[in-house]
Amino acid sequence: MPPQRELMLNAEQATHCARVHEHLTALIAASRGWLSFERFMDAALYAPGLGYYSAGARKLGAGGDFTTAPEVSALFGACVAGQCAEVLHALEGGSILEIGAGSGRLAVDILSRLETLGCLPDRYCILEISADLRERQRRLVAERLPGLYGRVKWLEEPPEEAFDGVILANEVLDALPVRRFRWHREGVVELGVTIEDGRFAWEPRPASEALADACARLRQAGGGWDDGYVSEYCPRLEVWTQSVTRSLGAGAVLWFDYGLPRSQYYLPERHEGTLMCHFRHRAHGDPFLNPGLQDITAWVDYTLLAEASREAGFILGGFTTQSYFLAGLKLDEQMRALAGDDAHLSARLANQARQLMLPGEMGESFKAMVWLRGLDLPLSGFALQDLRHTL
Ligand SMILES: C[S@@+](CC[C@H](N)C(=O)[O-])C[C@H]1O[C@@H](n2cnc3c(N)ncnc32)[C@H](O)[C@@H]1O
């Protein structure tokens, strides 16, 4: 059953939804009745004051719409901190730039652990597109780490100045707007959004040459598709990842997200793509429901990320699943360090560890990837499993 019927909106949510609907309808009208899904997703997530990430919905955690590894457990941040420490140690210092910091939990967990390790970065910068989330992050850091607040700096644009250290992002690439397409023997169509009887509806149009060329590459990698195969493609991933990593001098870029190498992403059996929406912890596939109130995501094509990063001059340092990344950073030791003698906390952390590690939970579909520049260093998070050959 669609979430709108099952989960009633309160008056404030219904009003907000109606405003976002109106905004999207105006965008569709302004582009003569057909809007690419990429632009629709962009506006539904990021239109100032209206989009899911730009407005005040709670979004992450128990009272929100979805949960992420840092929201599940401080263990994730403790392990990522361990990985950052190895890089900062090798560089004899440096800064950290986190992109898309959500509630700020990961920043707090990383900084706490690095403080304990005596390995604090010179600066911890957060590049965050959402003004609402920037405020939440500020409040959380001020409340939980008042002594380190001065070290944290919020950015609205990628840094201009070069720095050495670590760039990291958890579950940000999946929030980049994508194009949707349908493959037919006689040609590729792009699925855009139109209005039918006052509702959003899919409408196909012949794909541009650039999209048709991209689809030909994706189809070849996936091993052939049947007529009517639907999937998505993220044309802005290349330029965006290059722009946010440009300022890194020497150091590492760590990406965490659910995704696959291209040959597995575009398998014939995945014929409806990977588009997924989240509303109050229910996942479903309809991006037209509750605009402005639900998250819209697509899996990451890690081969595309690899192409973009290589072109920007980075060297691939490792690619592995989240569970092997965490195991390589000794999740069990982090658990003992966090729990100390507290048996209850230890039991809670053990449950959270299962959620982060088990293949049916976040352990396998989520991947970790690291890119290096000016640094030749084996990293513990990537020592136990090497999936680079799959890209
Ligand atoms: C799914 S949430 C993940 C939050 C957090 N990293 C976590 O793991 O809990 C996506 C985050 O990326 C941010 N974001 C999305 N697109 C962005 C962009 N282009 N630049 C910076 N932040 C962005 C969102 O506002 C949000 O904070």
The ligand as an SDF file (V2000), in Angstrom:
LIG
                    3D

 27 29  0  0  0  0  0  0  0  0999 V2000
   21.5210   10.4870    3.1950 C   0  0  0  0  0  0  0  0  0  0  0  0
   22.1370   11.8690    4.0350 S   0  0  0  0  0  0  0  0  0  0  0  0
   23.5780   11.1740    4.8190 C   0  0  0  0  0  0  0  0  0  0  0  0
   23.9930   11.9200    6.0420 C   0  0  0  0  0  0  0  0  0  0  0  0
   25.2150   11.4200    6.7960 C   0  0  0  0  0  0  0  0  0  0  0  0
   26.3960   11.3830    5.9740 N   0  0  0  0  0  0  0  0  0  0  0  0
   24.9730   10.0710    7.4190 C   0  0  0  0  0  0  0  0  0  0  0  0
   25.5830    9.1110    6.9740 O   0  0  0  0  0  0  0  0  0  0  0  0
   24.1720    9.9860    8.3490 O   0  0  0  0  0  0  0  0  0  0  0  0
   22.8250   12.8590    2.7170 C   0  0  0  0  0  0  0  0  0  0  0  0
   23.5550   14.0910    3.2140 C   0  0  0  0  0  0  0  0  0  0  0  0
   24.2260   14.6930    2.1100 O   0  0  0  0  0  0  0  0  0  0  0  0
   23.8820   16.0760    2.0300 C   0  0  0  0  0  0  0  0  0  0  0  0
   24.0610   16.4590    0.6310 N   0  0  0  0  0  0  0  0  0  0  0  0
   23.3680   16.0270   -0.4310 C   0  0  0  0  0  0  0  0  0  0  0  0
   23.8440   16.5730   -1.5730 N   0  0  0  0  0  0  0  0  0  0  0  0
   24.8800   17.3590   -1.2110 C   0  0  0  0  0  0  0  0  0  0  0  0
   25.7880   18.1910   -1.9210 C   0  0  0  0  0  0  0  0  0  0  0  0
   25.7050   18.3220   -3.2380 N   0  0  0  0  0  0  0  0  0  0  0  0
   26.7430   18.8400   -1.2270 N   0  0  0  0  0  0  0  0  0  0  0  0
   26.8410   18.7100    0.1210 C   0  0  0  0  0  0  0  0  0  0  0  0
   25.9920   17.9550    0.8620 N   0  0  0  0  0  0  0  0  0  0  0  0
   25.0320   17.2830    0.2000 C   0  0  0  0  0  0  0  0  0  0  0  0
   22.4700   16.1070    2.5940 C   0  0  0  0  0  0  0  0  0  0  0  0
   22.0320   17.3660    2.9600 O   0  0  0  0  0  0  0  0  0  0  0  0
   22.6570   15.1720    3.7890 C   0  0  0  0  0  0  0  0  0  0  0  0
   23.3250   15.7990    4.8550 O   0  0  0  0  0  0  0  0  0  0  0  0
  1  2  1  0
  2  3  1  0
  2 10  1  0
  3  4  1  0
  4  5  1  0
  5  6  1  0
  5  7  1  0
  7  8  2  0
  7  9  1  0
 10 11  1  0
 11 12  1  0
 11 26  1  0
 12 13  1  0
 13 14  1  0
 13 24  1  0
 14 15  1  0
 14 23  1  0
 15 16  2  0
 16 17  1  0
 17 18  1  0
 17 23  2  0
 18 19  1  0
 18 20  2  0
 20 21  1  0
 21 22  2  0
 22 23  1  0
 24 25  1  0
 24 26  1  0
 26 27  1  0
M  CHG  2   2   1   9  -1
M  END
$$$$
